[in-house]
């Protein structure tokens, strides 16, 4: 049974390492598809630390017995890198576009616990290694239950409290966002991922309490499965991370005469940005009116201090203005799709109002809401 765990761990680590290296290289070579530099750095850091540092230290500390001193050092370093991984992941939650009103106070608590852990690990008896073998080191532990790590009360308690706090924090953030969002479907995946990511935390807590090696091995195996899932998302669905790190304030559709045909506000409860964003919209309107004669079927980006204004012109005499905190390729693609669908649906109405002297009935464009919500559903709150 235990040799089975050894083989699974060895094969799993090799597969994870190969996938991770490929993912990290892919992130570095395709940074633009992940949005902001902060998103790129954070995604890279989370994967790099969780696999190259934490998983490697953890793996070698339970399959090879070098010496008591060396194995304890490896195990302590794995604990430290594990704490860092959890903190980096919690920081990733702050990049969610709905996250701005959630208190940053928990991060102070996490840093305090991290300090306590570092302090406790300096104690000579914070971690004890138990070897159930008479073979002199170094040697491979084909039976991983032959090595065990015992925590003293202080180190074990600090680790349990910290990991429990992190798990609770993940759930509180996910539930808070789920209650506030209009698009429940997208946030269901966040809740599901939070539940899945909490399993390794629970298994490690059980290992500390019961000192059974099976919990230790299950912890790292479940974590590796989670990390492979994250790598898959980074490689195949990077737009998910763009939507998390970006927010849209408004989408407005203007006639070439300057008349507002339709306006959609994404941030329903945010009143703080209105004056700034509406100032940017006025800038966008002036630019649209000055450029409409010579600009057709193209996208322009106007940058202001607090936001980016993306303008999509159409030769049927309308322009789509999107106000966002940061432009990216996904937004421009979605704007193109929206403009084409809007043009197709209202082609007759838009053709009729080509004459600037024609009276415009903006109520004819009320169904634009469904087109916006269909094309920008991942940004809905």
C-alpha positions as a Python dict, from the first residue, in 0.01 Angstrom:
ca = {
    (1, 'X'): (0, 0, 0),
    (2, 'X'): (275, 244, 96),
    (3, 'X'): (487, 163, -210),
    (4, 'X'): (177, 259, -409),
    (5, 'X'): (183, 606, -250),
    (6, 'X'): (555, 635, -327),
    (7, 'X'): (501, 561, -696),
    (8, 'X'): (201, 792, -720),
    (9, 'X'): (397, 1074, -554),
    (10, 'X'): (698, 1026, -782),
    (11, 'X'): (494, 1012, -1103),
    (12, 'X'): (269, 1296, -992),
    (13, 'X'): (561, 1522, -909),
    (14, 'X'): (729, 1462, -1246),
    (15, 'X'): (407, 1534, -1438),
    (16, 'X'): (336, 1846, -1233),
    (17, 'X'): (692, 1974, -1278),
    (18, 'X'): (678, 1935, -1657),
    (19, 'X'): (336, 2103, -1683),
    (20, 'X'): (444, 2383, -1450),
    (21, 'X'): (763, 2464, -1641),
    (22, 'X'): (565, 2478, -1966),
    (23, 'X'): (299, 2700, -1801),
    (24, 'X'): (555, 2941, -1656),
    (25, 'X'): (729, 2977, -1994),
    (26, 'X'): (390, 3029, -2160),
    (27, 'X'): (299, 3304, -1912),
    (28, 'X'): (626, 3486, -1973),
    (29, 'X'): (590, 3463, -2352),
    (30, 'X'): (221, 3564, -2361),
    (31, 'X'): (199, 3822, -2086),
    (32, 'X'): (-39, 4045, -2281),
    (33, 'X'): (-324, 3792, -2273),
    (34, 'X'): (-334, 3799, -1891),
    (35, 'X'): (-411, 4170, -1864),
    (36, 'X'): (-219, 4380, -1615),
    (37, 'X'): (141, 4320, -1514),
    (38, 'X'): (26, 4261, -1158),
    (39, 'X'): (-193, 3972, -1274),
    (40, 'X'): (99, 3822, -1465),
    (41, 'X'): (340, 3856, -1172),
    (42, 'X'): (89, 3713, -924),
    (43, 'X'): (-8, 3416, -1141),
    (44, 'X'): (358, 3340, -1210),
    (45, 'X'): (451, 3375, -841),
    (46, 'X'): (168, 3152, -717),
    (47, 'X'): (254, 2867, -955),
    (48, 'X'): (631, 2904, -916),
    (49, 'X'): (622, 2908, -536),
    (50, 'X'): (361, 2632, -501),
    (51, 'X'): (545, 2390, -731),
    (52, 'X'): (914, 2479, -754),
    (53, 'X'): (950, 2562, -385),
    (54, 'X'): (670, 2411, -177),
    (55, 'X'): (602, 2091, -369),
    (56, 'X'): (971, 2016, -426),
    (57, 'X'): (1069, 2068, -61),
    (58, 'X'): (765, 1874, 59),
    (59, 'X'): (823, 1588, -186),
    (60, 'X'): (1191, 1532, -105),
    (61, 'X'): (1137, 1564, 270),
    (62, 'X'): (900, 1265, 271),
    (63, 'X'): (1060, 1031, 14),
    (64, 'X'): (1431, 1066, 99),
    (65, 'X'): (1593, 1044, 439),
    (66, 'X'): (1914, 1249, 423),
    (67, 'X'): (1971, 1305, 795),
    (68, 'X'): (1768, 1429, 1089),
    (69, 'X'): (1903, 1783, 1052),
    (70, 'X'): (1863, 1801, 672),
    (71, 'X'): (1511, 1661, 670),
    (72, 'X'): (1396, 1897, 943),
    (73, 'X'): (1536, 2193, 747),
    (74, 'X'): (1358, 2075, 431),
    (75, 'X'): (1030, 2031, 620),
    (76, 'X'): (1057, 2373, 786),
    (77, 'X'): (1131, 2541, 454),
    (78, 'X'): (831, 2365, 302),
    (79, 'X'): (612, 2504, 581),
    (80, 'X'): (737, 2856, 515),
    (81, 'X'): (685, 2830, 140),
    (82, 'X'): (341, 2679, 203),
    (83, 'X'): (244, 2980, 413),
    (84, 'X'): (367, 3210, 137),
    (85, 'X'): (161, 3019, -122),
    (86, 'X'): (-154, 3060, 84),
    (87, 'X'): (-89, 3432, 129),
    (88, 'X'): (-24, 3480, -244),
    (89, 'X'): (-349, 3301, -323),
    (90, 'X'): (-540, 3518, -79),
    (91, 'X'): (-387, 3823, -245),
    (92, 'X'): (-515, 3695, -579),
    (93, 'X'): (-869, 3721, -442),
    (94, 'X'): (-815, 4096, -409),
    (95, 'X'): (-781, 4122, -785),
    (96, 'X'): (-1142, 4021, -834),
    (97, 'X'): (-1322, 4323, -968),
    (98, 'X'): (-1589, 4309, -698),
    (99, 'X'): (-1332, 4291, -421),
    (100, 'X'): (-1273, 4664, -360),
    (101, 'X'): (-1506, 4695, -60),
    (102, 'X'): (-1370, 4397, 132),
    (103, 'X'): (-1144, 4488, 423),
    (104, 'X'): (-769, 4434, 398),
    (105, 'X'): (-751, 4379, 774),
    (106, 'X'): (-722, 3997, 738),
    (107, 'X'): (-385, 4041, 563),
    (108, 'X'): (-248, 4202, 877),
    (109, 'X'): (-360, 3896, 1074),
    (110, 'X'): (-202, 3661, 818),
    (111, 'X'): (130, 3844, 843),
    (112, 'X'): (118, 3824, 1222),
    (113, 'X'): (66, 3447, 1208),
    (114, 'X'): (345, 3421, 950),
    (115, 'X'): (575, 3600, 1195),
    (116, 'X'): (469, 3364, 1474),
    (117, 'X'): (548, 3064, 1253),
    (118, 'X'): (895, 3191, 1167),
    (119, 'X'): (960, 3257, 1535),
    (120, 'X'): (838, 2915, 1644),
    (121, 'X'): (1047, 2736, 1381),
    (122, 'X'): (1363, 2880, 1535),
    (123, 'X'): (1288, 2673, 1843),
    (124, 'X'): (1504, 2361, 1853),
    (125, 'X'): (1208, 2131, 1929),
    (126, 'X'): (950, 2295, 1700),
    (127, 'X'): (966, 1998, 1460),
    (128, 'X'): (1082, 1646, 1536),
    (129, 'X'): (1152, 1384, 1271),
    (130, 'X'): (1068, 1022, 1352),
    (131, 'X'): (1230, 745, 1144),
    (132, 'X'): (1097, 388, 1155),
    (133, 'X'): (1397, 226, 985),
    (134, 'X'): (1740, 101, 1083),
    (135, 'X'): (1897, 170, 743),
    (136, 'X'): (2169, 435, 764),
    (137, 'X'): (2103, 755, 563),
    (138, 'X'): (2074, 862, 294),
    (139, 'X'): (1812, 635, 136),
    (140, 'X'): (1480, 647, -48),
    (141, 'X'): (1174, 583, 162),
    (142, 'X'): (980, 341, -55),
    (143, 'X'): (742, 320, 243),
    (144, 'X'): (664, 686, 313),
    (145, 'X'): (506, 598, 649),
    (146, 'X'): (859, 526, 777),
    (147, 'X'): (918, 899, 824),
    (148, 'X'): (701, 1131, 1026),
    (149, 'X'): (719, 1491, 1143),
    (150, 'X'): (581, 1589, 1481),
    (151, 'X'): (492, 1948, 1565),
    (152, 'X'): (524, 2088, 1913),
    (153, 'X'): (212, 2253, 2055),
    (154, 'X'): (309, 2609, 1955),
    (155, 'X'): (407, 2535, 1595),
    (156, 'X'): (112, 2303, 1540),
    (157, 'X'): (-135, 2551, 1687),
    (158, 'X'): (-2, 2845, 1484),
    (159, 'X'): (-15, 2638, 1164),
    (160, 'X'): (-370, 2516, 1230),
    (161, 'X'): (-501, 2863, 1318),
    (162, 'X'): (-336, 3021, 1016),
    (163, 'X'): (-463, 2763, 767),
    (164, 'X'): (-811, 2766, 917),
    (165, 'X'): (-818, 3147, 895),
    (166, 'X'): (-713, 3135, 531),
    (167, 'X'): (-985, 2881, 445),
    (168, 'X'): (-1251, 3086, 626),
    (169, 'X'): (-1129, 3398, 447),
    (170, 'X'): (-1161, 3230, 106),
    (171, 'X'): (-1519, 3128, 185),
    (172, 'X'): (-1618, 3468, 321),
    (173, 'X'): (-1486, 3644, 10),
    (174, 'X'): (-1654, 3396, -225),
    (175, 'X'): (-1989, 3410, -45),
    (176, 'X'): (-1978, 3790, -24),
    (177, 'X'): (-1911, 3822, -395),
    (178, 'X'): (-2175, 3563, -479),
    (179, 'X'): (-2443, 3755, -289),
    (180, 'X'): (-2356, 4084, -460),
    (181, 'X'): (-2323, 3963, -816),
    (182, 'X'): (-2594, 3960, -1081),
    (183, 'X'): (-2416, 3689, -1275),
    (184, 'X'): (-2444, 3392, -1037),
    (185, 'X'): (-2312, 3144, -1292),
    (186, 'X'): (-1959, 3288, -1299),
    (187, 'X'): (-1937, 3309, -920),
    (188, 'X'): (-2052, 2949, -877),
    (189, 'X'): (-1718, 2841, -1025),
    (190, 'X'): (-1540, 3060, -769),
    (191, 'X'): (-1733, 2895, -485),
    (192, 'X'): (-1656, 2551, -628),
    (193, 'X'): (-1284, 2628, -660),
    (194, 'X'): (-1280, 2761, -305),
    (195, 'X'): (-1426, 2435, -176),
    (196, 'X'): (-1179, 2228, -380),
    (197, 'X'): (-881, 2440, -272),
    (198, 'X'): (-982, 2397, 94),
    (199, 'X'): (-939, 2018, 84),
    (200, 'X'): (-556, 2026, 96),
    (201, 'X'): (-578, 2268, 389),
    (202, 'X'): (-812, 2035, 576),
    (203, 'X'): (-592, 1731, 507),
    (204, 'X'): (-281, 1905, 637),
    (205, 'X'): (-463, 2010, 955),
    (206, 'X'): (-570, 1648, 1003),
    (207, 'X'): (-208, 1539, 961),
    (208, 'X'): (-92, 1780, 1232),
    (209, 'X'): (-363, 1657, 1469),
    (210, 'X'): (-348, 1280, 1410),
    (211, 'X'): (10, 1241, 1279),
    (212, 'X'): (-102, 987, 1019),
    (213, 'X'): (112, 985, 705),
    (214, 'X'): (-186, 911, 481),
    (215, 'X'): (-322, 1263, 545),
    (216, 'X'): (19, 1408, 455),
    (217, 'X'): (34, 1221, 124),
    (218, 'X'): (-329, 1296, 38),
    (219, 'X'): (-265, 1664, 111),
    (220, 'X'): (8, 1698, -149),
    (221, 'X'): (-170, 1480, -408),
    (222, 'X'): (-493, 1683, -386),
    (223, 'X'): (-292, 2005, -399),
    (224, 'X'): (-113, 1886, -714),
    (225, 'X'): (-447, 1809, -879),
    (226, 'X'): (-560, 2163, -795),
    (227, 'X'): (-239, 2310, -937),
    (228, 'X'): (-279, 2112, -1260),
    (229, 'X'): (-628, 2260, -1286),
    (230, 'X'): (-490, 2611, -1238),
    (231, 'X'): (-225, 2548, -1506),
    (232, 'X'): (-497, 2430, -1744),
    (233, 'X'): (-695, 2751, -1683),
    (234, 'X'): (-387, 2965, -1739),
    (235, 'X'): (-310, 2789, -2066),
    (236, 'X'): (-657, 2733, -2210),
    (237, 'X'): (-880, 3000, -2052),
    (238, 'X'): (-665, 3305, -1974),
    (239, 'X'): (-967, 3532, -2035),
    (240, 'X'): (-1098, 3416, -1697),
    (241, 'X'): (-809, 3595, -1527),
    (242, 'X'): (-861, 3904, -1744),
    (243, 'X'): (-1219, 3929, -1627),
    (244, 'X'): (-1107, 3893, -1267),
    (245, 'X'): (-846, 4168, -1282),
    (246, 'X'): (-1049, 4411, -1494),
    (247, 'X'): (-1369, 4598, -1438),
    (248, 'X'): (-1598, 4785, -1674),
    (249, 'X'): (-1762, 5104, -1551),
    (250, 'X'): (-1991, 5196, -1839),
    (251, 'X'): (-2083, 5108, -2195),
    (252, 'X'): (-2246, 5389, -2393),
    (253, 'X'): (-2368, 5388, -2753),
    (254, 'X'): (-2373, 5727, -2927),
    (255, 'X'): (-2522, 5844, -3253),
    (256, 'X'): (-2287, 6051, -3470),
    (257, 'X'): (-2495, 6356, -3379),
    (258, 'X'): (-2384, 6312, -3017),
    (259, 'X'): (-2717, 6173, -2894),
    (260, 'X'): (-2688, 5891, -2641),
    (261, 'X'): (-2873, 5590, -2779),
    (262, 'X'): (-2817, 5363, -2478),
    (263, 'X'): (-2616, 5357, -2156),
    (264, 'X'): (-2532, 5060, -1935),
    (265, 'X'): (-2374, 5098, -1591),
    (266, 'X'): (-2189, 4791, -1461),
    (267, 'X'): (-2112, 4910, -1109),
    (268, 'X'): (-2460, 4955, -971),
    (269, 'X'): (-2368, 5044, -613),
    (270, 'X'): (-2050, 5240, -674),
    (271, 'X'): (-2117, 5614, -648),
    (272, 'X'): (-1759, 5720, -582),
    (273, 'X'): (-1641, 5692, -942),
    (274, 'X'): (-1934, 5867, -1110),
    (275, 'X'): (-1784, 6216, -1137),
    (276, 'X'): (-1451, 6087, -1265),
    (277, 'X'): (-1601, 5841, -1510),
    (278, 'X'): (-1859, 6084, -1644),
    (279, 'X'): (-1580, 6333, -1701),
    (280, 'X'): (-1408, 6067, -1908),
    (281, 'X'): (-1729, 6001, -2098),
    (282, 'X'): (-1748, 6368, -2191),
    (283, 'X'): (-1393, 6344, -2321),
    (284, 'X'): (-1500, 6043, -2523),
    (285, 'X'): (-1803, 6224, -2668),
    (286, 'X'): (-1596, 6521, -2782),
    (287, 'X'): (-1342, 6287, -2940),
    (288, 'X'): (-1614, 6086, -3115),
    (289, 'X'): (-1775, 6395, -3266),
    (290, 'X'): (-1441, 6532, -3386),
    (291, 'X'): (-1328, 6203, -3543),
    (292, 'X'): (-1650, 6053, -3679),
    (293, 'X'): (-1615, 6197, -4030),
    (294, 'X'): (-1278, 6035, -4099),
    (295, 'X'): (-1293, 5728, -3875),
    (296, 'X'): (-1479, 5411, -3968),
    (297, 'X'): (-1479, 5052, -3847),
    (298, 'X'): (-1188, 5083, -3609),
    (299, 'X'): (-1109, 5099, -3239),
    (300, 'X'): (-935, 5385, -3065),
    (301, 'X'): (-819, 5402, -2704),
    (302, 'X'): (-813, 5722, -2501),
    (303, 'X'): (-615, 5703, -2179),
    (304, 'X'): (-691, 5920, -1877),
    (305, 'X'): (-541, 5923, -1530),
    (306, 'X'): (-798, 5688, -1379),
    (307, 'X'): (-931, 5483, -1669),
    (308, 'X'): (-914, 5390, -2035),
    (309, 'X'): (-1182, 5486, -2288),
    (310, 'X'): (-1219, 5239, -2574),
    (311, 'X'): (-1413, 5375, -2874),
    (312, 'X'): (-1545, 5149, -3151),
    (313, 'X'): (-1668, 5341, -3459),
    (314, 'X'): (-1914, 5201, -3712),
    (315, 'X'): (-1998, 5332, -4060),
    (316, 'X'): (-2371, 5314, -3980),
    (317, 'X'): (-2322, 5627, -3773),
    (318, 'X'): (-2281, 5501, -3417),
    (319, 'X'): (-1994, 5454, -3178),
    (320, 'X'): (-1959, 5224, -2878),
    (321, 'X'): (-1776, 5380, -2583),
    (322, 'X'): (-1647, 5149, -2310),
    (323, 'X'): (-1497, 5290, -1988),
    (324, 'X'): (-1267, 5048, -1807),
    (325, 'X'): (-992, 5055, -1547),
    (326, 'X'): (-753, 4887, -1792),
    (327, 'X'): (-782, 4797, -2159),
    (328, 'X'): (-694, 4451, -2283),
    (329, 'X'): (-733, 4233, -2590),
    (330, 'X'): (-1037, 4053, -2451),
    (331, 'X'): (-1233, 4377, -2407),
    (332, 'X'): (-1154, 4485, -2762),
    (333, 'X'): (-1270, 4148, -2896),
    (334, 'X'): (-1593, 4165, -2696),
    (335, 'X'): (-1653, 4520, -2818),
    (336, 'X'): (-1619, 4408, -3180),
    (337, 'X'): (-1866, 4125, -3125),
    (338, 'X'): (-2110, 4357, -2950),
    (339, 'X'): (-2087, 4625, -3221),
    (340, 'X'): (-2155, 4368, -3494),
    (341, 'X'): (-2456, 4227, -3308),
    (342, 'X'): (-2589, 4577, -3232),
    (343, 'X'): (-2549, 4673, -3599),
    (344, 'X'): (-2729, 4358, -3714),
    (345, 'X'): (-3021, 4401, -3475),
    (346, 'X'): (-3076, 4774, -3535),
    (347, 'X'): (-2967, 4804, -3897),
    (348, 'X'): (-3303, 4944, -4012),
    (349, 'X'): (-3328, 5194, -3725),
    (350, 'X'): (-2969, 5311, -3774),
    (351, 'X'): (-3018, 5349, -4149),
    (352, 'X'): (-3327, 5565, -4093),
    (353, 'X'): (-3139, 5811, -3871),
    (354, 'X'): (-2841, 5866, -4102),
    (355, 'X'): (-2991, 6207, -4172),
    (356, 'X'): (-2882, 6432, -3883),
    (357, 'X'): (-3214, 6622, -3913),
    (358, 'X'): (-3410, 6304, -3847),
    (359, 'X'): (-3582, 6280, -3506),
    (360, 'X'): (-3424, 5999, -3302),
    (361, 'X'): (-3643, 5782, -3076),
    (362, 'X'): (-3395, 5630, -2831),
    (363, 'X'): (-3663, 5398, -2689),
    (364, 'X'): (-3620, 5186, -3001),
    (365, 'X'): (-3283, 5074, -2863),
    (366, 'X'): (-3406, 4950, -2522),
    (367, 'X'): (-3329, 4587, -2602),
    (368, 'X'): (-2958, 4675, -2616),
    (369, 'X'): (-2938, 4567, -2252),
    (370, 'X'): (-2974, 4199, -2344),
    (371, 'X'): (-2703, 4229, -2611),
    (372, 'X'): (-2462, 4388, -2360),
    (373, 'X'): (-2531, 4129, -2091),
    (374, 'X'): (-2487, 3845, -2338),
    (375, 'X'): (-2153, 3969, -2469),
    (376, 'X'): (-2007, 4099, -2141),
    (377, 'X'): (-2160, 3845, -1903),
    (378, 'X'): (-1827, 3766, -1734),
    (379, 'X'): (-1798, 4129, -1623),
    (380, 'X'): (-2145, 4153, -1473),
    (381, 'X'): (-2171, 4210, -1101),
}
